[in-house]
Amino acid sequence: MRISRPFFLIMIAIFTFPCVKSQNDHTNENLAHAEYQTKLLLEEVINTSKGKGKIVPRTLTKYGELHLVNSRNWTSGFFPGTLWLLYEMSEDKFWMEQAELYTKMIEKEKFDGESHDVGFKIYCSFGNGYRLTGQEEYRNVILQAAKTLITRYDPKIGAIRSWDHNDDKWDYPVIIDNLMNLELLFAATRFSGDSTYYDIAVDHANTTLENHFREDNSSYHVVDFNPETGEVQGKNTHQGYSDESDWARGQAWGLYGYVMIFRETDNNIYLDQAKKIANFLLSHPHLPNDMIPYWDFDVTDLENEPRDVSSAAIMASALYELSCYSNNQKKYKEAADQILKSINSKYRSPKGHNKGFILQNSTGHKPKNSEIDVPLNYADYYYLEALLRKRKLKKDMKLFKE
């Protein structure tokens, strides 16, 4: 296991966004809106679930009905995570009680070895829960989930396998989204002292860095490996406009992923990559003036294509953290501020609408005609995380990285 500066480890343990301290700001109205909407959403969940086993609100159907999923769904951790973030922002124990309830409902996912998204499911829920309460039970769930996730790692390839489906398309697919699940593994090494998790996370980060990115620092969605030789045998963008296009949420996952990986490793290779991705996104000629991207940057008829607020929320949260580590602090922070300003002015759900989701106008999987221009639970989660990070940033702060 590597040796890091004690201060660095202490700050990671204290808060997943280690370089800031709390301060008052003007987010009260946004928080009030989020609380109002989420209380409505809780009511809708109770009215809709009715013992059917589906307990997590994911989105709305094309008919405007609430779409619930079970704990196995890759998005199941975002709603409990949203509840934890509301508790952190408001200090209202009502939200902690709700967060505990919905977090417990997905605990069995710590054993789901068929999902590469156990990190999304467990760390957004139990990870926030442990950070805010210190409950040993939550820590143990995180450790078990990490043990489960690394069963999908192949040292010959140097990465954790993503999907098990569509074996007619891929033999060993690794998607850019998978970077986000590495945070679970870094936490497991901190909690246990076992460097196995850390080493696997770093290997996966390096394999992705070597194979997913184009010369302009945009990324493919999927890289397919030969499981026998470990060689790359295909690259495509499954949820994008074309294989060579810049699928917006994929670029956001890459940005957030490498900012987080730098935080956990203190390795400037990852910070440099995060900056390259950020600069690619912020200078893209097809990024709209309001900073809310279309679902893919390379679609031809921009004016008639849906936006993806989820990508914008992920970007904003990542840019706030990146501003802590970069000499271009002002550039990244101002970009994140502009994204949140646009979301708050144009892309929030009207009060009492959308069954209680906080945001609207996200896009899930356009090529499959799925979840287009709708609320999505992960958009709400990363939006609240971005609001929280904005609130905690001090204007006169010293950068953690000099």
C-alpha positions as CSV (number, residue, x, y, z in Angstrom):
1,M,0.0,0.0,0.0
2,R,1.3,3.5,-0.9
3,I,2.2,6.1,1.7
4,S,0.4,9.4,1.4
5,R,0.6,12.6,3.3
6,P,-1.3,12.2,6.6
7,F,-3.2,15.4,6.0
8,F,-4.4,14.2,2.6
9,L,-5.8,11.0,4.1
10,I,-7.4,12.8,7.0
11,M,-9.2,15.2,4.7
12,I,-10.4,12.4,2.5
13,A,-11.8,10.7,5.5
14,I,-13.6,13.8,6.7
15,F,-15.3,14.6,3.5
16,T,-15.5,13.3,0.0
17,F,-14.7,16.8,-1.2
18,P,-11.6,17.4,0.9
19,C,-10.4,20.9,0.1
20,V,-13.2,23.1,1.4
21,K,-14.9,24.4,4.5
22,S,-18.5,25.4,5.0
23,Q,-19.8,28.9,4.5
24,N,-23.2,30.5,4.1
25,D,-24.4,31.4,0.6
26,H,-27.6,31.9,-1.3
27,T,-28.6,28.4,-1.9
28,N,-31.5,28.5,0.6
29,E,-34.2,28.8,-2.1
30,N,-32.7,26.0,-4.2
31,L,-32.6,23.8,-1.1
32,A,-36.2,24.7,-0.2
33,H,-37.3,23.8,-3.7
34,A,-35.4,20.5,-3.6
35,E,-36.9,19.6,-0.2
36,Y,-40.4,20.4,-1.4
37,Q,-40.1,18.3,-4.5
38,T,-38.5,15.4,-2.7
39,K,-41.3,15.3,-0.1
40,L,-43.7,15.1,-3.0
41,L,-41.6,12.4,-4.6
42,L,-41.7,10.3,-1.4
43,E,-45.5,10.5,-1.4
44,E,-45.6,9.4,-5.0
45,V,-43.3,6.5,-4.3
46,I,-45.6,5.2,-1.5
47,N,-48.7,5.6,-3.7
48,T,-47.1,3.9,-6.6
49,S,-45.0,1.0,-5.1
50,K,-47.9,-0.7,-3.2
51,G,-45.8,-3.8,-2.3
52,K,-44.6,-4.5,-5.8
53,G,-41.0,-4.6,-4.9
54,K,-40.0,-1.6,-6.9
55,I,-39.1,1.1,-4.4
56,V,-36.7,3.5,-6.0
57,P,-37.9,6.4,-8.2
58,R,-35.8,6.5,-11.4
59,T,-37.7,8.7,-13.9
60,L,-41.1,9.3,-15.5
61,T,-42.6,7.3,-18.3
62,K,-43.6,8.8,-21.6
63,Y,-47.1,9.1,-20.1
64,G,-45.8,11.1,-17.2
65,E,-46.2,8.3,-14.7
66,L,-43.6,7.6,-12.0
67,H,-41.2,4.8,-13.0
68,L,-39.9,2.8,-10.1
69,V,-37.1,0.3,-10.1
70,N,-35.9,-2.4,-7.7
71,S,-32.6,-2.4,-5.9
72,R,-30.9,-4.3,-8.6
73,N,-31.2,-1.4,-11.1
74,W,-27.9,0.5,-11.6
75,T,-29.6,3.8,-10.4
76,S,-30.9,2.4,-7.1
77,G,-28.3,4.2,-5.0
78,F,-29.0,7.7,-6.2
79,F,-32.3,8.3,-4.4
80,P,-31.0,7.3,-1.0
81,G,-27.9,9.4,-1.8
82,T,-30.2,12.4,-2.6
83,L,-31.8,11.9,0.8
84,W,-28.5,11.9,2.6
85,L,-27.4,15.1,0.7
86,L,-30.6,16.8,1.7
87,Y,-29.9,15.8,5.3
88,E,-26.4,17.2,5.1
89,M,-27.6,20.5,3.6
90,S,-30.6,21.1,5.8
91,E,-29.6,19.3,9.1
92,D,-33.2,18.2,9.3
93,K,-33.4,14.7,10.9
94,F,-36.5,13.9,8.8
95,W,-34.1,13.5,5.8
96,M,-31.8,11.3,7.8
97,E,-34.7,9.0,8.8
98,Q,-35.8,8.7,5.1
99,A,-32.2,8.2,4.0
100,E,-31.7,5.4,6.5
101,L,-34.9,3.7,5.4
102,Y,-34.2,3.8,1.6
103,T,-30.5,2.9,2.1
104,K,-31.4,-0.2,4.1
105,M,-33.7,-1.3,1.2
106,I,-30.8,-1.7,-1.2
107,E,-28.3,-3.4,1.2
108,K,-28.5,-6.7,-0.6
109,E,-26.8,-5.2,-3.6
110,K,-23.5,-5.6,-1.7
111,F,-23.6,-9.2,-3.0
112,D,-24.5,-8.4,-6.7
113,G,-21.5,-9.8,-8.5
114,E,-23.3,-9.5,-11.8
115,S,-23.2,-5.7,-11.7
116,H,-20.2,-3.5,-12.3
117,D,-22.4,-0.7,-10.9
118,V,-22.3,-1.9,-7.3
119,G,-20.2,1.2,-6.6
120,F,-22.9,3.5,-7.8
121,K,-25.5,1.6,-5.8
122,I,-23.6,1.2,-2.6
123,Y,-21.3,4.2,-2.4
124,C,-23.8,6.9,-3.3
125,S,-26.1,5.5,-0.5
126,F,-24.0,3.7,2.2
127,G,-21.0,5.8,1.4
128,N,-22.8,9.1,2.2
129,G,-24.5,7.4,5.1
130,Y,-21.2,6.3,6.6
131,R,-19.6,9.7,6.0
132,L,-22.4,11.5,7.8
133,T,-23.1,9.1,10.6
134,G,-20.0,6.9,11.1
135,Q,-22.2,3.9,11.5
136,E,-20.1,0.7,11.6
137,E,-22.8,-1.2,9.8
138,Y,-22.5,1.1,6.8
139,R,-18.7,0.6,6.7
140,N,-19.1,-3.1,6.7
141,V,-21.6,-3.0,3.7
142,I,-19.1,-0.9,1.8
143,L,-16.3,-3.4,2.4
144,Q,-18.5,-6.3,1.3
145,A,-19.6,-4.4,-1.8
146,A,-15.9,-3.8,-2.7
147,K,-15.1,-7.5,-2.3
148,T,-18.0,-8.2,-4.7
149,L,-16.9,-5.6,-7.2
150,I,-13.3,-6.9,-7.6
151,T,-14.6,-10.3,-8.6
152,R,-15.2,-8.7,-12.0
153,Y,-11.6,-7.7,-12.4
154,D,-9.2,-9.5,-14.8
155,P,-5.5,-8.7,-14.3
156,K,-4.8,-9.8,-17.9
157,I,-6.9,-6.9,-19.1
158,G,-6.2,-4.6,-16.2
159,A,-9.8,-3.6,-15.8
160,I,-13.2,-4.4,-14.2
161,R,-15.6,-5.9,-16.7
162,S,-18.7,-3.9,-17.4
163,W,-21.7,-5.5,-19.0
164,D,-22.4,-9.2,-19.2
165,H,-25.2,-8.7,-21.8
166,N,-24.9,-8.4,-25.6
167,D,-22.1,-11.0,-26.0
168,D,-22.8,-10.8,-29.7
169,K,-21.3,-7.3,-29.6
170,W,-18.6,-7.5,-27.0
171,D,-16.3,-10.1,-25.4
172,Y,-15.0,-8.0,-22.5
173,P,-16.6,-4.5,-22.5
174,V,-15.3,-1.7,-20.3
175,I,-17.3,1.5,-20.3
176,I,-16.2,5.0,-19.3
177,D,-18.9,5.1,-16.6
178,N,-16.9,2.4,-14.7
179,L,-14.5,5.0,-13.4
180,M,-17.2,6.2,-11.1
181,N,-17.3,2.8,-9.3
182,L,-13.7,3.0,-8.3
183,E,-14.4,5.3,-5.4
184,L,-15.9,2.3,-3.6
185,L,-12.6,0.5,-3.9
186,F,-10.5,3.4,-2.7
187,A,-12.7,3.6,0.3
188,A,-12.3,-0.1,1.0
189,T,-8.5,0.3,1.2
190,R,-8.8,3.2,3.6
191,F,-11.2,1.2,5.8
192,S,-9.4,-2.1,5.7
193,G,-5.8,-1.3,5.1
194,D,-5.8,-3.9,2.3
195,S,-4.2,-2.3,-0.7
196,T,-5.7,-4.9,-3.1
197,Y,-8.7,-2.6,-3.7
198,Y,-6.5,0.4,-4.3
199,D,-4.3,-1.5,-6.7
200,I,-7.2,-2.7,-8.8
201,A,-8.7,0.7,-8.9
202,V,-5.4,2.2,-10.2
203,D,-5.0,-0.5,-12.7
204,H,-8.5,0.1,-14.1
205,A,-7.9,3.9,-14.2
206,N,-4.6,3.4,-16.1
207,T,-6.2,1.0,-18.6
208,T,-9.0,3.4,-19.2
209,L,-6.6,6.3,-19.6
210,E,-4.6,4.4,-22.2
211,N,-7.5,3.1,-24.3
212,H,-10.6,5.1,-24.0
213,F,-9.4,8.6,-25.0
214,R,-9.0,10.1,-28.5
215,E,-6.3,12.7,-29.3
216,D,-8.6,15.6,-28.6
217,N,-9.3,14.1,-25.1
218,S,-12.8,13.1,-25.8
219,S,-13.6,9.5,-24.9
220,Y,-15.3,6.4,-26.4
221,H,-18.1,4.9,-24.4
222,V,-17.1,1.2,-24.7
223,V,-13.7,-0.5,-25.3
224,D,-13.9,-4.2,-26.0
225,F,-11.0,-6.4,-25.0
226,N,-10.0,-9.9,-26.1
227,P,-10.3,-11.9,-22.8
228,E,-7.6,-14.3,-24.0
229,T,-4.9,-11.9,-25.0
230,G,-6.0,-8.7,-23.2
231,E,-5.7,-6.7,-26.5
232,V,-8.2,-4.1,-27.6
233,Q,-10.4,-5.4,-30.3
234,G,-13.0,-2.7,-30.7
235,K,-14.1,0.8,-29.6
236,N,-17.6,2.3,-29.9
237,T,-20.0,4.8,-28.4
238,H,-23.1,2.7,-27.6
239,Q,-25.3,5.4,-26.2
240,G,-24.0,8.2,-28.4
241,Y,-24.9,9.5,-31.8
242,S,-22.1,7.5,-33.5
243,D,-19.1,5.5,-32.5
244,E,-16.8,8.5,-33.0
245,S,-19.1,11.1,-31.5
246,D,-18.8,12.7,-28.1
247,W,-21.6,11.4,-26.0
248,A,-22.2,14.1,-23.3
249,R,-22.7,12.0,-20.2
250,G,-19.7,9.8,-21.1
251,Q,-17.4,12.9,-21.2
252,A,-18.9,14.0,-17.8
253,W,-18.2,10.6,-16.3
254,G,-14.6,10.8,-17.5
255,L,-14.1,14.3,-16.0
256,Y,-15.6,13.4,-12.6
257,G,-13.8,10.1,-12.6
258,Y,-10.3,11.4,-13.0
259,V,-10.8,14.3,-10.6
260,M,-11.9,11.7,-8.0
261,I,-9.0,9.4,-8.8
262,F,-6.5,12.2,-8.4
263,R,-8.1,13.0,-5.0
264,E,-7.6,9.4,-3.9
265,T,-4.1,8.8,-5.3
266,D,-2.4,12.2,-5.3
267,N,-1.0,11.3,-8.7
268,N,-0.7,14.2,-11.1
269,I,-1.2,12.0,-14.2
270,Y,-4.9,11.9,-13.3
271,L,-5.2,15.6,-12.5
272,D,-3.7,16.3,-15.9
273,Q,-6.2,14.1,-17.6
274,A,-9.1,15.7,-15.7
275,K,-7.9,19.2,-16.8
276,K,-7.6,18.0,-20.4
277,I,-11.2,16.7,-20.4
278,A,-12.5,19.8,-18.7
279,N,-10.8,22.0,-21.3
280,F,-12.2,19.9,-24.1
281,L,-15.7,20.2,-22.8
282,L,-15.6,23.9,-21.9
283,S,-14.1,24.9,-25.3
284,H,-16.3,22.6,-27.4
285,P,-17.9,24.6,-30.2
286,H,-21.2,22.8,-29.7
287,L,-21.5,23.5,-26.0
288,P,-24.5,25.9,-25.7
289,N,-24.1,29.3,-24.2
290,D,-26.1,28.2,-21.1
291,M,-23.6,25.3,-20.6
292,I,-26.2,22.6,-20.6
293,P,-25.0,20.1,-23.3
294,Y,-27.1,18.4,-25.9
295,W,-27.2,14.6,-25.3
296,D,-24.3,14.2,-27.7
297,F,-22.0,17.0,-28.9
298,D,-21.8,15.8,-32.4
299,V,-25.5,15.5,-33.4
300,T,-26.1,17.4,-36.7
301,D,-29.5,19.1,-36.0
302,L,-28.7,20.7,-32.6
303,E,-31.8,22.9,-32.4
304,N,-34.1,19.8,-32.5
305,E,-32.1,17.6,-30.2
306,P,-32.7,17.2,-26.4
307,R,-30.4,18.5,-23.8
308,D,-29.0,16.3,-21.0
309,V,-29.1,18.1,-17.6
310,S,-27.7,15.0,-15.9
311,S,-24.4,15.6,-17.8
312,A,-24.4,19.2,-16.8
313,A,-24.9,18.4,-13.1
314,I,-22.1,15.8,-13.2
315,M,-19.8,18.3,-14.9
316,A,-20.6,21.1,-12.4
317,S,-19.9,18.9,-9.4
318,A,-16.6,17.7,-10.9
319,L,-15.6,21.2,-11.9
320,Y,-16.0,22.6,-8.3
321,E,-13.7,19.9,-7.0
322,L,-11.2,20.4,-9.9
323,S,-11.1,24.1,-9.1
324,C,-9.5,23.1,-5.8
325,Y,-6.6,21.4,-7.4
326,S,-5.8,23.7,-10.3
327,N,-4.1,27.0,-10.9
328,N,-7.1,27.7,-13.1
329,Q,-9.4,27.7,-10.0
330,K,-11.4,30.7,-11.3
331,K,-12.0,29.2,-14.7
332,Y,-13.4,25.9,-13.4
333,K,-15.4,27.5,-10.6
334,E,-17.0,30.1,-12.9
335,A,-17.9,27.4,-15.4
336,A,-19.6,25.3,-12.6
337,D,-21.4,28.5,-11.3
338,Q,-22.7,29.1,-14.8
339,I,-24.0,25.6,-15.1
340,L,-25.8,25.8,-11.8
341,K,-27.2,29.2,-12.7
342,S,-28.6,27.8,-15.9
343,I,-30.1,24.8,-14.2
344,N,-31.7,26.9,-11.5
345,S,-33.2,29.3,-14.0
346,K,-34.4,27.0,-16.8
347,Y,-34.1,23.3,-15.9
348,R,-35.6,22.8,-12.5
349,S,-39.0,21.1,-12.3
350,P,-41.8,23.7,-11.6
351,K,-42.9,23.4,-8.0
352,G,-45.3,20.5,-7.6
353,H,-44.6,19.0,-11.0
354,N,-42.8,16.0,-12.4
355,K,-44.0,13.8,-9.5
356,G,-41.4,15.5,-7.3
357,F,-38.2,15.1,-9.2
358,I,-36.0,18.2,-8.7
359,L,-34.8,18.6,-12.3
360,Q,-36.1,18.0,-15.7
361,N,-34.8,17.8,-19.3
362,S,-32.3,14.9,-19.0
363,T,-31.6,12.2,-21.6
364,G,-30.9,8.6,-20.7
365,H,-30.4,6.5,-23.9
366,K,-31.4,8.4,-27.1
367,P,-30.4,5.7,-29.6
368,K,-32.8,3.3,-27.9
369,N,-35.5,6.1,-27.7
370,S,-35.4,5.6,-23.9
371,E,-35.7,8.3,-21.2
372,I,-35.6,11.4,-23.5
373,D,-36.2,14.8,-22.0
374,V,-37.3,13.5,-18.6
375,P,-36.2,13.8,-15.0
376,L,-33.6,11.3,-13.9
377,N,-32.6,10.4,-10.3
378,Y,-28.9,10.7,-11.0
379,A,-29.4,14.2,-12.3
380,D,-31.0,15.2,-9.0
381,Y,-28.2,13.5,-7.0
382,Y,-25.3,15.3,-8.8
383,Y,-27.1,18.6,-8.8
384,L,-27.4,18.5,-5.0
385,E,-23.8,17.4,-4.7
386,A,-22.8,20.4,-6.9
387,L,-24.9,22.8,-4.8
388,L,-23.3,21.4,-1.6
389,R,-19.8,21.9,-3.1
390,K,-20.6,25.4,-4.2
391,R,-21.8,26.2,-0.7
392,K,-18.7,24.9,0.8
393,L,-16.2,26.7,-1.4
394,K,-14.6,29.7,0.2
395,K,-13.8,32.5,-2.2
396,D,-10.5,33.2,-0.5
397,M,-9.5,29.6,0.0
398,K,-6.0,28.4,-0.7
399,L,-5.8,25.6,-3.2
400,F,-5.1,22.2,-1.7
401,K,-2.6,21.6,-4.5
402,E,-0.1,24.4,-4.8
